Amino acid sequence: MKKAHNEAAVIARHLHTFLQAYVPSQQTPSHHTAKSYQDALALYLGFLETEKAIRPETLSGACFRRTVIEEWLQWLMTQRGCSPATCNNRLASLRAFLKYVGRQDLTLLYLFEDATRIPRKKDGHKPVRGMSKQAVQVLLSVPDVSTKAGRRDLALMITLYSTAMRMDELLSLTIEHLHWDAVKPHVTVVGKGRKIRTLYLLPKAVGHLKKYLKEFHGETPHPTAYVFYSRNTGPQGKMSQTAVNKQLKKHARVAHEQCHEVPRELHAHQLRHAKASHWLEDGMNIVQISFLLGHEQLQTTMGYLDITLEQELKALATLEDEADRTVSKKWKNGTGGLAEFCGVKSMKT
């Protein structure tokens, strides 16, 4: 195998550092989001290798030009059967990497600028079905509070709904993130991009959480213990999203018999959507809702609101009111592929 030229080594180093250092420390605390970056870049490298015959020694900035990326997106749809939404997510991950590269090396900044001009795939994505306040009340009445698991589930669902946190944000909460002694009880949440925001808790949520903590953590819980933990690993291990979703669906199916508005296949994100719409119904400003949800773009928030066009216009009108390091030389190993060369875990293409 020929020796990789300097540009290939530079790009490989940036790929490795982006995934192994930058994403975990700066971009996101979520394992699932970090994995999406890993998967997108692995798929792109796989595409370059299998469809474009790019080898470690021929990797260059030209491999990331707009025309190649557009071919990759088409390949994702036709060869891998990816939906428009999935393609858009993959594109966003690749753009994030190219933005990082441009910051590290100005000579490669043009790659990011070119990638931003690639239009998103039209997505016929249906809005997430929300729930009325009555439906939420029915759901919260279902857990059997005579059992320990039922009391845990109720505390979890009340916290999830009252704060509209993302699932990973909720499961990442530790005892030190809870502030009961403040004038206004609140939790500190570390969201996407490691952005910290404060979410206040109403007395009902505080009451259930305090009872839950006393039962599950004792009188003196450890500051670094996870609030909702896995029964297999104990307070130092997160409760899994799979376990939470399993319990949510179990309670939702029971609640559905009493109120058909409660989806049988309920997932945590629907409670987040529901709370956003209920905040709007209660007269909260769209900007405040966007902050509480941890969104950077107001348009993202609008997608969370289960409202009519007339209500959307009314919500938007509130805005007017507010305005009055080192990479090993893998190319020397003749058996290594492009992904291995860049320090990325390969995915089947």
Secondary structure, DSSP 8 states (H G I E B T S, - for coil): -----HHHHHHHHHHHHIIIIIIIIII-S-HHHHHHHHHHHHHHHHHHHHHS---GGG--GGGGSHHHHHHHHHHHHHTS---HHHHHHHHHHHHHHHHHHHHH-GGGHHHHHHHTTS--------------HHHHHHHHT-S-TTSHHHHHHHHHHHHHHHHT--HHHHHT-BGGGEESSSSS-EEEEE-GGG-EEEEE--HHHHHHHHHHHHHHH-SS--TTSBSSEETTTEEEEE--HHHHHHHHHHHHHHHHHH-TTS-TT--HHHHHHHHHHHHHHTT--HHHHHHHHT-S-HHHHHTT----HHHHHHHHHHHHHHH------GGGSTT--HHHHTT------
